[in-house]
């Protein structure tokens, strides 16, 4: 239904003669105008697309039924299928097709199911009286008072837990080697404040990326508590069995093929083609799917690119802050 609304908005914009100064505009383009389209390995995008098809909104059902007959095609045959069944639309905002692309990943931390020492921190599930959107206790109050909520596990490092809350998901490894998969369940209703902006306000220099921020916080544990508590938003988790992490679209995210978007502009499950670079300037020109959201992801051309999990994903995602553009791919008919 959201895709139908999007197309209606496109039709009305065209009929009303909105110019390039319009706040949000979709322009139909040829596949030749999509940078990197011919070079993308589209078979690598199939897992993300098929996961969206499992929960397909009405607008994608016909497309997904056709796609099911092509899942074993080679890359070039699959490309022809997409070209024949999708139309690319360039997204522009205020006359520009360039926006900001950041990165995120599934956090990793160590801990245990039962508390093993007094330094461990509880990982909370939803409070018993939880209501969506209701402001309750701040981060500081939650951390210093007894919260009426289930404790899912105990984290060894408060900085690792904080970063896991920023990312919205985590894998916790216990001393026995068990991996506990934790997904986003809700929050305490307070707005999100980025730790980078907090440190900048406090006059801390040389900590511009998440790897640098993590190192600084871990090397200054006493001061770190106060800095982290300035972000009043607190995230509650749920334990997930099987593959993780799940995005807002309630599908498992696919590394380097799933993105978080602002659903005021881009509906969940929208097929897209992203054109940007990694922090080392390596091109990213790939078919992706809108399968997640984030409190800091706001704007018509604004996306968070999912890198997966592990230290390499953390290092790359933590430095990702690139210019980029994208095209939405709408089924024909």
N, C-alpha and C positions, 0 to 999 in steps of 0.2 A: 504493500500500500504506500509506503514512504517513497518508493521509486516512482509510483504514479503521480504523487504530489510533486516530486522533483521535476518530472517531465511537464506537468501542467504549468509549473512556475517558469520553465524554459519557454513554453509556448506563449505564455502571457508576456514574458520579457521581450520576445521577438515581436509580438504584435504591438506592444506599446512603444517600440522603438528605443529601448534603453541603450545608451551609448557605453563606451568603454569606461566611463566614470562610474558605472553602476556598481553597487556594493558587492553583488555576487552575480556572476554570469557564466553560463555554459555555452560553449561554441562547438558545434559539430566540426570535426576535422577528419582528414583522410588518415589511413594507417601510416602513410609515408611521413606524415608530420609528427608522429609519435617517436621521440628520440630513443633509439635502442630497441625498438619493437622487434626488428628482424633478428637481433642478436640474442634475445632472451631465450633461455632454456625453459620453455613453457611446461614441460613435463614436471619440472621441479615445483611449479605453482599448483599442480593438480591436487595435492593433499589439502591445501588450504581451501581451494574452490569446492572440492567434494565435501569437506566438513561443513561449509556454508550450505551446500545443497541438501545436506541431511536435515537442516532446519530452514529450508528455503521459504522465504516469503512468497506470497502469491505471484509476484512479478517475475520470480526466477524459476517457477516450477517447470514451465515449458522448456526453457533453456536447459535446465538441469536434466530433464528427461532426454533431450537430444544429446547432451554431453555424456550421459551414461553409455551411449553407443560408441563413444570415441575414446574411452579411457585407456585403451591399449594402442592407440595410434602413435606413430613416431612423431618426433617434435615438429617436423614441417607439415605433416598432415593435420596435427592438432592446431598449428598456427592458422592454417586455412579455415578450419572449423570456427575458430574464434573470429576471424575476419569476416566470415560469412554470417555470423550470428550475433555479433556485437557491434555497436557504433561507439567510437571514442569521442568524448567531449572534453575540450580543454576547459579547465576551471580558472576563472580570473576573479580577482577581488580588487575593487577600486582601480580598475584598469591595469592591474599587474597579474601575471601568471606565476609569480615567484613568491614563495612563502618560506616558513621555517620548518625544518625536519630535524627532530631529535631522535634519541634512541632509548630503549629500555630493555630489560632482561629479567629473567627469573633469578631472584636473589638466592644465595646460598649461605647457610649458617650452620653452626654446630650447637648441639643441645641434647636434651634427654626428655623422655616422657615423664619421669619422676624427678623431683628436685634432688640433685646430688650434692649441692653446696649452697651456702647462703648468698653467694654472689650471682646466682642465676636469676633471670628475670622471667616472669610469666608471659606466655603467649596466650592472649585471651581470645575466646570465642565470643559470640554475641551475648550481651547482657540479657538477663531474663526479662527485663522490661523494655527491651530495645524497640524503638520506633524510628522508621526511616525519616531522616531529615531533622529529627529533634536534637537540639543542643543539650548535651548532658555535661559530664565532667570534662575538663581540659586534660591534655596530656599529662601535665604535672599532677593534677588531682588523681588521675587514674594510676599513675606510677607510685604515688605516696600513700594511697588509701586502699583499703580492701574493697575490691570491685565484686559485685554480685554477678559473676559471669564464670562460665566454665574455663578452666585452664587446660589448654590443649597440649602444651609442652612447656619446657623451660629452656630459654636461650642462654648461651654462655656469654655473649657479648652484646651489650646494649646498642652499640653502633651497628652491628650486623642486623639486629632486630629493627632498628630505626630505618636502615636502608631497605630492608624487606618490606616495611610498611610503605615507604615511598614508591617502591616498585609494584606493590599490591599482590605479590606472590613470592613463595620461597620454597626451597628444599632444605630441610634440616637433617643433618647426618648425626646419628647418635653414636656413642662409644661402641655399641655392638655392630655398627655398620648399617643399621636400619635407616632408611630414608623416609622421613615424614613429609608428605606433600601438603603444603598450606596454600589455600587460595583466599582471595578477598571475600569477606562476608558482609561488611558494613563499616560505618565510621561514626564518630561521636558528634557529627553535625557541625563542627567548626571548619572554617575555610582553611585551605592548605596554604602554608607559607614555605617557600623553597629554602632549604638550608643554605644554598649559595648566597641568596639575598640577605639572609640573617648574618652570615659571616662577613659579608661586605659591609653591612650596616655597622657591625662591631669593629670594623677597621682591620680585619684579618686579610693579609695580602698573600698572593701566590697560591690560592686554593680555588681555581676556576673550573675544575672538572671533578666528577664524582670520585675518581681514584685519588686525586689530591685531597678532596674533602674527607674521604674515609681515613686516609693516613693521618691527617691533622687531628681528627676527632679521636682516633685511637691513641695517638701520642699525647693527647691532652685530655684524659678521661674525666677529670673533675670539671673543667670548663665546658667540656662537651655536653654534659648533662644539661646545663643551663641553656646552651645554644639550641640543643634539640628540643627543649621544652618550649622555646619560643614559637615553634610550629605546633599550635594547639590541636591540630587534627590528629586523631588517633585511629588506627585501622584495626578492626577485629578480623580474625581469620576463621576459616573452616577447614577441616581436614578433608582431603580429596583422595579417593582411591583410584589408582590407575594413572594414566597420562596426565600431565599438567604442563603449563598453567592454562586455566580457562580464562577467556576474555568475556567482556560484557555480552557478546553475542551467544554466550553459553556453548562455545565450541573450543576445543583445545587449539591453542595458538601454534602456528607453524613458523619456526625460525626463518627470518629473512623473507617471509611471505605474508605475514600478518602485520597490520598497522592499527594504531589507535587514532581516532579522528574525533572531531566535534560533530555530534549528531544533529546540531542545529543546521548544519549544511550538508553533511554526508551521512546517509542512513547506514545503520548496521547492515552487513552482508553485501555492501556495494563492491563490485569488482572495479579495480583501479589499475593504472599503470603509473609507477613512481619513477621520477627522474631526479636524482640527487647524487651526492658523493659521500663516501666515508670520511672520517677525519683526516686520513692520509691521502685524500683526494681520489681514491679508487672509485670509479663510477658505480653507482647503483641505478640500474635501469631495468626494473623488474615489474612483472604483474604481481599485484598484492591484493589482499582483501581486507576491507574494514571490518574488524572483528573485536575491537576493544575501544574503550574510552579512557580518559584520564583527566583529573581535576585541573591540570595545567595545559591541557590540549584544547585551546580555544581559537577559533578563527576558520575562515573558509579554506585557506591553504595552510593547514597546520596538521602535521602528522607525527606520530611517535612510532618508530620502526623497531619491531621486535627482533632482537639478536639471538635469543635462545638463553642458555644458561652456561655457567662456568666462568672462570677468571677472564678468558679471552673476550667473552661476550660482555662481561662487566667493563673491562678496559675500553672496548670500542664504544659501547653504548654510553658510558660515562663521559666520553669526550665528544659525542655526536651533537653538533649544533650547526647544521648546514643549511645553505639556501637550497631550495628545490621546488619542483612543480609536480603536478599530477593531473592525470586524465581519468575521468570516470567512464566505465565501459558498460553501456546500457544495452540490454537485449533488444534486438530488432522486433518490431511488431507489438 
